[in-house]
Amino acid sequence: MFNGEELSKIKQNRESWEEKVLNKSLAKAPESKQEFKSVSGAVVNRLYTPEDIADIDYETEIGYPGQYPFTRGYQPTMYRGKPWTMRMYAGFATAEESNERYKYLVSQGSTGLSVAFDLPTQIGYDSDHALAQGEVGKVGVAIDSLKDMEILFNGIPLDKVSTSMTINAPAAVLLAMYIAVAEKQGVPADQLRGTIQNDILKEYIARGTYIYPTEPSMRLITNIFEYCSKEVPKWNTISISGYHIREAGSTAAQEVGFTLADGIAYVEAAINAGLDVDTFAPRLSFFFNSHNDLFEEVAKFRAARRLWAKIMKDRFKAKSEKSMMLKFHTQTAGCTLTAQQPDNNIIRVAMQALAAVLGGTQSLHTNSRDEALALPTTESVTIALRTQQILASETGVTNTVDPLAGSYFIEAKTKEIEEKALEYITKIDELGGAARAIDLGYIQKEISDSAFNYQMEIESLERIVVGVNKYKVEEESPKGLLRVDPIVAEMQKKKISDVKASRSNEAVQEKLNNLRKACQGTENVMPHILDAVKEYATLGEICDVMREVFGEYEQAVLL
């Protein structure tokens, strides 16, 4: 970095430039705004110079890829070895239809599967439950029993693919179903690769698809950590999600701070349950949003990696470098997609995907152009996948590791986001940790305030959204959208009826009773959930046993 004498010279030259060049230019043609801000509302300076990164030490703060603090990436060669996993998020209607979409995506070059579940599945209800009416198969695939999971992965060898499942409150049940399907395929559990989201804290914060109170929810998560460390060692047992925090309206710094605070809570819960940090921490993964502000997003990813490495090393005394590596999946920002002029979403997604790649993501899902209107069509999802393939094959961004490192702007923003995120983590610690901060409504209020400010900027035209508040055109109603046939719900109800008629209901009740006893005590519940799944107990039946013992969560009211 620059020494004191060099920095003094740079400062002198900058001031001379401002006086002789800049001021004359401004007098002739003023800038379009008094103040420029990022998407998150952070002030962006006119110019960045070595003065802005004078207190950053290259060796300790930026360093080298594959080496602590991993600012430049967790692998030494990053995409020069192989590109990120192109993990397209998909699932709708029945298991049969979703299975066809998965096979199509794999045939078109998708390198990882990512399962979207419908709303009843996400909150632990079978498709024949009264509260499931009108929602079956709408935002994802309906999974009621092991029979559905067998159909979903029919013809897909589970020892050859990596599967991510976006499921939280019932994560233990869906993981058990996946393990059981693999067993039927002859694939041992220790060969399975993939991820369950399993991040309940962000459900309380941002999404609302929770079931149980915080304490038993944390128990379920640590039970999964413990079980998988022994039985499914290649599985990522949690994907700690900032994505939905950002979708709810957070800033970039809030996304990092609140996500890592949740991560801290999970690590503490696992340690308190008697697990050694280096046995489970290498299987933790993260999930971030990639929003519109390209440079802010790149800095955000780099800041998150560096801050997590420091937390794991200094706070939790992890000894393995694998425990300090923040590995993450990225999805482009659904909240930025517009129903107006939907083809513009292709460009938005491309820029967001570029930010994720420049920031060093390990896997990526690109949203489809029509998702603000409906589930994506085959044509739309193909364009989204091709966006990633063009980035990987045609742009040259994979040729060097962390190509924006050393930029005065990027390094200054990386440090700024890290420091602001750490402020949030410190505040959450003072409140008693993430779970307590959620119960108090602190995190929810911070996000709500940020979302309000962002919306006010759009309505006042301070922030332009092309096609929404500027450059509008008259449009015809969209055609060719994917619609889920209401008959799907009736088909699912019949499947449930057939499963219950063909299984041993006596065996199911025995396994559910064993699960109930485990929930009432301190035993790990995962083996009992797996036993119940194998007897074709339904998702709703298993979740209802846990509802009975654990109760249900009630959201804090924000004042």
C-alpha positions in Angstrom: 0.0 0.0 0.0 1.0 3.6 -0.1 3.3 5.2 2.5 2.6 8.5 4.3 4.7 10.5 1.9 3.0 9.1 -1.1 -0.5 9.6 0.4 0.4 13.2 1.2 1.4 13.7 -2.5 -1.8 12.1 -3.7 -3.9 14.3 -1.4 -2.1 17.4 -2.7 -2.6 16.4 -6.3 -6.3 15.6 -5.7 -6.9 19.0 -4.2 -5.2 20.6 -7.1 -7.3 18.6 -9.5 -10.5 19.7 -7.7 -9.5 23.3 -7.8 -8.2 23.6 -11.3 -10.2 20.9 -13.2 -13.3 19.8 -11.3 -14.6 23.1 -10.2 -14.4 24.6 -13.7 -16.3 21.6 -15.0 -19.0 21.9 -12.3 -19.4 25.6 -13.0 -20.1 24.8 -16.7 -22.2 21.7 -16.2 -23.4 20.8 -12.6 -23.9 17.1 -11.7 -27.4 15.7 -12.1 -27.8 15.2 -8.3 -26.6 16.9 -5.1 -25.7 13.5 -3.7 -25.3 10.1 -5.3 -26.4 7.0 -3.3 -26.2 3.3 -3.8 -29.4 1.1 -3.9 -28.9 0.7 -0.2 -28.8 4.5 0.4 -25.1 4.6 1.1 -23.4 7.8 -0.1 -21.1 7.2 -3.2 -18.2 9.6 -3.5 -17.5 11.3 -6.8 -14.0 9.8 -6.8 -12.1 7.2 -4.9 -8.3 7.3 -4.5 -5.7 5.6 -2.4 -6.7 7.9 0.4 -9.9 6.0 0.8 -8.1 2.7 1.4 -5.1 4.0 3.3 -6.0 2.1 6.4 -6.5 -1.2 4.6 -3.5 -3.6 4.9 -3.3 -5.7 1.8 -1.8 -8.8 3.4 -4.2 -9.1 6.3 -7.4 -7.6 4.9 -7.4 -8.4 1.2 -4.8 -11.2 0.9 -5.0 -14.1 -1.5 -7.8 -16.4 -2.7 -8.1 -19.6 -0.8 -6.4 -18.1 2.3 -7.7 -16.4 5.4 -9.6 -14.0 5.5 -10.9 -15.2 2.1 -11.8 -11.7 0.9 -10.8 -12.7 -2.6 -12.6 -16.1 -2.6 -12.4 -19.4 -0.8 -10.7 -21.3 -3.6 -7.2 -20.5 -4.9 -8.2 -20.7 -8.5 -11.9 -20.0 -8.3 -13.5 -20.3 -11.8 -10.2 -21.1 -13.6 -10.7 -24.6 -12.3 -14.4 -24.9 -13.0 -17.3 -22.5 -13.2 -19.8 -22.0 -10.4 -22.7 -24.5 -10.1 -25.6 -23.4 -12.3 -28.3 -24.4 -9.9 -31.7 -23.5 -11.4 -34.5 -23.2 -8.8 -37.6 -25.0 -10.0 -40.7 -26.8 -8.9 -44.4 -26.5 -9.6 -47.7 -28.4 -9.5 -47.1 -32.2 -9.1 -43.9 -34.2 -8.6 -44.4 -35.6 -12.1 -44.3 -32.2 -13.8 -41.4 -31.0 -11.7 -39.5 -34.1 -12.5 -39.9 -33.3 -16.2 -38.6 -29.8 -15.7 -35.5 -31.1 -13.8 -34.7 -33.5 -16.5 -35.0 -30.7 -19.1 -32.7 -28.4 -17.1 -30.1 -31.1 -16.7 -30.3 -31.8 -20.5 -29.7 -28.1 -21.1 -26.6 -27.8 -19.0 -27.8 -27.1 -15.5 -25.3 -28.5 -13.1 -27.3 -28.7 -9.9 -31.0 -29.1 -8.9 -32.8 -26.7 -6.6 -36.3 -27.7 -5.4 -39.0 -25.2 -4.8 -41.8 -26.4 -2.6 -45.4 -25.2 -2.5 -46.7 -23.2 0.4 -48.5 -26.0 2.2 -45.4 -28.1 2.1 -43.3 -25.2 3.5 -45.6 -24.9 6.5 -46.0 -28.6 7.2 -49.6 -29.2 5.9 -50.7 -32.0 3.6 -52.5 -31.1 0.4 -55.8 -32.2 1.8 -55.6 -29.9 4.8 -58.2 -27.1 4.8 -55.5 -24.4 5.0 -53.9 -25.8 1.8 -57.0 -25.0 -0.3 -56.1 -22.8 -3.3 -52.3 -23.1 -2.7 -51.4 -26.7 -3.8 -48.6 -26.7 -6.4 -48.8 -22.9 -6.9 -45.4 -21.6 -5.9 -43.6 -24.9 -5.9 -44.1 -28.7 -6.0 -46.4 -30.4 -3.6 -44.7 -33.1 -1.5 -47.0 -35.0 0.9 -45.2 -38.3 1.4 -42.2 -40.4 0.4 -44.3 -41.4 -2.7 -44.1 -37.9 -4.1 -40.4 -37.6 -3.4 -39.8 -40.9 -5.3 -41.7 -39.5 -8.3 -39.8 -36.2 -8.0 -36.4 -37.8 -8.4 -37.4 -40.7 -10.7 -34.7 -41.3 -13.2 -32.3 -38.8 -11.5 -29.4 -40.7 -9.9 -28.8 -39.1 -6.5 -25.2 -40.1 -6.4 -24.5 -38.0 -9.5 -26.3 -34.8 -8.7 -26.1 -32.1 -6.0 -29.6 -31.1 -4.8 -30.6 -28.0 -2.9 -34.0 -27.9 -1.1 -35.5 -24.6 -0.2 -37.3 -25.8 2.9 -37.1 -24.6 6.5 -39.6 -25.5 9.3 -40.1 -29.0 7.9 -36.5 -29.4 6.7 -35.8 -32.5 8.8 -38.8 -34.3 7.1 -37.8 -33.4 3.6 -34.2 -34.4 4.2 -35.4 -37.7 5.6 -37.5 -38.3 2.5 -34.4 -37.5 0.3 -32.3 -40.0 2.3 -35.0 -42.6 1.9 -35.3 -42.1 -1.8 -31.6 -42.5 -2.2 -31.7 -45.7 -0.1 -34.3 -47.1 -2.5 -31.9 -46.2 -5.4 -29.1 -48.0 -3.7 -27.2 -44.8 -2.9 -25.9 -44.7 0.7 -26.5 -41.5 2.7 -22.8 -40.8 3.1 -22.6 -40.3 -0.7 -25.4 -37.7 -0.9 -24.4 -34.1 -1.8 -26.6 -31.1 -1.5 -28.1 -28.5 0.9 -31.2 -27.9 2.9 -32.0 -24.3 3.6 -33.0 -25.1 7.2 -32.7 -21.4 8.3 -35.7 -20.8 10.5 -34.5 -17.5 12.0 -34.9 -15.7 8.7 -38.5 -17.1 8.5 -39.3 -15.2 11.6 -37.6 -12.1 10.2 -38.7 -12.0 6.6 -40.8 -14.8 5.1 -43.2 -16.1 7.7 -43.2 -19.8 6.8 -42.4 -20.9 10.3 -44.2 -23.5 12.4 -42.6 -24.0 15.9 -41.3 -21.5 18.5 -37.6 -20.5 18.4 -36.3 -22.9 21.0 -37.6 -26.2 19.5 -36.8 -24.9 16.0 -33.2 -24.4 17.0 -33.2 -27.9 18.6 -34.4 -29.4 15.3 -31.6 -27.6 13.4 -28.9 -28.8 15.8 -30.3 -32.3 15.6 -29.8 -32.2 11.9 -26.2 -30.9 12.3 -25.4 -33.8 14.7 -27.1 -36.5 12.6 -25.6 -35.4 9.3 -22.1 -35.0 10.7 -22.2 -38.8 11.3 -24.6 -40.1 8.6 -24.6 -37.6 5.7 -21.2 -36.0 6.0 -21.2 -34.4 2.5 -24.5 -32.7 3.0 -24.6 -28.9 3.7 -26.9 -28.9 6.8 -28.0 -25.3 6.6 -28.1 -22.5 4.1 -28.1 -19.3 6.2 -30.2 -17.0 4.1 -29.7 -13.3 3.5 -31.7 -13.6 0.3 -35.1 -13.2 1.9 -33.9 -10.5 4.2 -32.9 -8.5 1.2 -36.2 -9.3 -0.6 -38.0 -7.9 2.4 -36.3 -4.6 1.9 -33.0 -4.6 3.8 -29.9 -2.7 2.7 -26.8 -4.6 1.6 -25.1 -4.0 5.0 -28.2 -5.2 6.8 -28.3 -8.3 4.7 -24.8 -9.2 5.7 -25.2 -8.2 9.4 -28.5 -9.9 10.0 -27.5 -13.1 8.1 -24.2 -13.5 9.9 -26.0 -12.8 13.2 -28.3 -15.7 12.4 -25.2 -17.8 11.6 -23.7 -16.9 15.0 -26.9 -18.1 16.7 -26.8 -21.4 14.9 -23.1 -22.0 15.7 -23.8 -21.1 19.4 -26.7 -23.5 19.5 -24.7 -26.3 18.1 -21.8 -25.7 20.5 -24.3 -25.5 23.4 -25.6 -28.9 22.2 -22.2 -30.4 22.7 -20.9 -30.3 19.1 -17.3 -29.3 18.3 -17.2 -26.3 16.0 -14.8 -27.9 13.5 -17.1 -30.9 13.1 -20.1 -29.0 11.8 -18.9 -25.5 10.7 -17.4 -26.7 7.4 -20.9 -27.8 6.3 -22.5 -24.5 6.9 -23.4 -22.6 3.8 -25.0 -19.2 3.0 -27.5 -17.8 0.5 -27.4 -14.2 -0.7 -29.3 -11.9 -2.9 -27.7 -10.2 -5.9 -29.5 -6.8 -6.3 -29.2 -4.1 -8.9 -26.2 -2.0 -7.7 -23.4 -4.0 -9.3 -20.4 -2.6 -7.4 -22.2 -2.5 -4.0 -23.1 -6.2 -4.5 -19.6 -7.2 -5.4 -18.3 -5.4 -2.3 -21.1 -7.0 -0.2 -20.0 -10.6 -1.1 -16.3 -9.8 -0.4 -17.2 -8.2 3.0 -19.4 -11.1 4.0 -16.5 -13.6 3.4 -14.0 -11.5 5.3 -16.3 -10.9 8.3 -17.4 -14.5 8.7 -13.8 -15.7 8.6 -12.9 -13.3 11.4 -16.0 -14.3 13.4 -15.2 -18.0 13.2 -11.5 -17.6 14.0 -11.7 -15.0 16.7 -15.1 -15.6 18.3 -15.5 -19.3 18.0 -11.8 -20.3 18.0 -12.2 -22.5 15.0 -9.0 -24.2 14.1 -9.8 -25.6 10.6 -9.7 -23.1 7.8 -12.7 -24.9 6.3 -14.7 -23.7 9.3 -13.8 -20.1 8.4 -14.8 -20.3 4.7 -18.1 -18.6 3.8 -19.4 -20.6 0.9 -22.5 -19.2 -0.6 -25.2 -19.6 -3.3 -26.7 -16.6 -5.0 -30.0 -15.8 -6.5 -30.8 -12.8 -8.6 -33.2 -10.3 -6.9 -36.8 -11.4 -7.4 -37.9 -8.1 -5.8 -36.4 -6.1 -8.7 -38.4 -8.0 -11.3 -41.3 -6.0 -12.9 -44.6 -7.0 -14.4 -44.3 -4.0 -16.7 -42.1 -4.6 -19.8 -41.0 -8.0 -18.5 -38.3 -8.4 -21.1 -36.3 -5.8 -19.2 -35.9 -8.3 -16.5 -33.5 -10.3 -18.7 -31.1 -7.3 -18.6 -31.6 -6.9 -14.8 -30.9 -10.5 -14.2 -27.8 -10.5 -16.4 -26.3 -7.6 -14.4 -27.1 -9.2 -11.1 -25.6 -12.5 -12.2 -22.5 -10.6 -13.3 -22.2 -9.1 -9.8 -22.5 -12.5 -8.2 -19.8 -13.9 -10.4 -17.5 -11.0 -9.8 -18.2 -11.4 -6.1 -17.1 -15.0 -6.1 -20.3 -17.0 -5.7 -20.2 -20.8 -5.5 -23.5 -21.4 -7.2 -26.1 -19.3 -8.9 -29.7 -19.2 -9.8 -30.9 -16.7 -12.4 -34.5 -15.6 -12.2 -36.7 -15.8 -15.3 -38.2 -12.7 -17.1 -41.8 -13.6 -16.3 -41.6 -14.4 -12.6 -43.3 -11.2 -11.6 -46.3 -12.5 -13.5 -46.3 -16.3 -13.0 -44.2 -19.3 -12.7 -41.6 -19.3 -15.4 -42.2 -20.9 -18.7 -39.7 -23.4 -20.3 -38.6 -20.7 -22.7 -38.0 -18.1 -20.0 -36.1 -20.5 -17.7 -33.9 -21.5 -20.7 -33.0 -17.8 -21.3 -32.2 -17.5 -17.6 -29.9 -20.5 -17.8 -28.3 -19.3 -21.0 -27.5 -16.0 -19.2 -25.2 -17.9 -16.9 -23.7 -20.0 -19.6 -22.8 -16.9 -21.7 -21.2 -15.3 -18.6 -19.1 -18.4 -18.0 -18.2 -19.0 -21.6 -18.1 -15.7 -23.5 -17.3 -12.8 -21.2 -13.8 -13.6 -19.9 -14.9 -12.9 -16.3 -13.7 -16.4 -15.3 -10.2 -15.9 -16.5 -8.8 -14.3 -13.3 -9.6 -14.5 -9.6 -11.4 -11.5 -8.0 -10.9 -9.2 -11.0 -12.1 -6.1 -9.2 -9.8 -6.4 -6.2 -7.6 -3.3 -5.7 -10.2 -1.0 -7.0 -10.2 2.0 -4.7 -14.0 2.0 -4.9 -14.5 -1.7 -4.4 -12.0 -2.0 -1.5 -13.5 1.1 0.2 -17.1 -0.2 -0.1 -16.0 -3.7 1.1 -14.6 -2.2 4.2 -17.7 0.1 4.7 -20.2 -2.7 4.4 -18.1 -4.9 6.7 -18.0 -2.2 9.4 -21.7 -1.4 9.1 -22.6 -5.1 9.3 -20.4 -5.5 12.3 -22.3 -2.7 14.0 -25.6 -4.5 13.5 -24.1 -7.8 14.9 -22.8 -5.9 18.0 -26.3 -4.4 18.5 -27.9 -7.8 18.2 -25.4 -9.3 20.7 -26.3 -6.5 23.1 -30.0 -7.5 22.8 -29.2 -11.1 23.6 -28.6 -12.7 20.2 -30.5 -13.1 17.0 -33.4 -15.1 18.4 -34.0 -12.5 21.1 -33.6 -9.6 18.7 -36.3 -11.3 16.5 -38.6 -11.8 19.4 -38.2 -8.1 20.3 -38.9 -7.1 16.7 -35.6 -5.2 16.3 -34.5 -6.8 13.1 -37.9 -6.7 11.5 -38.3 -3.0 12.2 -34.8 -2.2 10.8 -35.8 -4.0 7.5 -39.2 -2.4 7.5 -37.7 1.1 7.8 -35.3 0.4 5.0 -38.0 -1.0 2.7 -40.2 2.1 3.4 -37.3 4.5 2.5 -36.6 2.6 -0.7 -40.3 2.7 -1.8 -40.4 6.4 -1.0 -37.5 7.0 -3.3 -39.3 5.2 -6.1 -42.5 7.1 -5.6 -40.7 10.5 -5.5 -38.7 9.6 -8.7 -35.5 9.9 -6.8 -34.9 6.3 -7.8 -35.8 5.3 -11.4 -37.3 1.9 -12.2 -37.4 1.6 -15.9 -40.9 0.8 -17.2 -42.5 1.5 -13.8 -42.0 5.1 -12.9 -40.2 6.3 -16.1 -40.0 5.2 -19.7 -43.5 3.7 -19.5 -45.4 2.3 -22.5 -48.9 1.0 -23.2 -48.7 -2.8 -23.0 -51.0 -5.6 -24.0 -51.9 -8.2 -21.4 -49.2 -10.9 -21.2 -49.8 -14.1 -23.1 -48.5 -17.6 -22.7 -48.0 -17.5 -18.9 -47.6 -20.8 -17.1 -50.7 -21.6 -15.0 -51.1 -24.4 -12.5 -54.3 -26.4 -13.1 -56.6 -26.5 -10.1 -57.0 -30.2 -10.7 -53.5 -30.6 -9.2 -55.0 -30.3 -5.7 -57.5 -33.1 -6.4 -54.7 -35.3 -7.8 -52.6 -34.7 -4.6 -55.6 -35.5 -2.4 -56.1 -38.8 -4.2 -52.4 -39.7 -3.9 -52.6 -39.1 -0.1 -55.7 -41.3 0.1 -54.0 -44.1 -1.9 -50.9 -43.9 0.2 -52.9 -44.2 3.4 -54.8 -47.2 2.0 -51.7 -49.1 0.9 -49.4 -48.5 3.9 -49.4 -50.2 7.3 -51.2 -47.6 9.4 -50.3 -49.6 12.6 -46.6 -49.2 11.7 -47.1 -45.5 11.0 -48.7 -44.9 14.4 -45.9 -46.8 16.1 -43.3 -44.6 14.4 -45.2 -41.4 15.1 -45.5 -42.4 18.8 -41.7 -43.0 18.9 -41.2 -39.5 17.4 -43.6 -38.0 20.0 -41.6 -39.5 22.8 -38.3 -38.3 21.3 -39.7 -34.8 21.0 -40.8 -34.8 24.6 -37.3 -35.8 25.7 -33.8 -34.8 24.6 -33.1 -37.6 22.0 -32.1 -36.7 18.4 -35.4 -36.7 16.5 -33.9 -37.3 13.0 -33.8 -41.2 13.2 -37.4 -41.2 14.3 -38.5 -38.9 11.4 -36.6 -41.1 9.0 -38.4 -44.2 10.4 -41.8 -42.5 10.0 -41.0 -41.4 6.5 -40.1 -44.9 5.4 -43.5 -46.1 6.6 -45.1 -43.4 4.4 -46.2 -41.2 7.2 -47.2 -37.9 5.5 -45.5 -34.6 6.0 -48.5 -33.2 7.8 -48.8 -36.2 10.2 -45.1 -35.8 11.2 -45.3 -32.1 11.6 -48.5 -32.3 13.6 -46.8 -34.6 16.1 -44.2 -31.9 16.6 -46.8 -29.2 16.7 -48.5 -31.1 19.5 -45.3 -31.2 21.5 -43.6 -28.0 20.6 -46.5 -25.6 20.0 -46.5 -22.9 17.3 -44.7 -19.6 17.0 -46.5 -16.3 17.4 -45.0 -13.4 15.6 -44.0 -10.2 17.5 -46.2 -7.2 16.8 -44.1 -4.2 15.6 -45.1 -0.9 17.2 
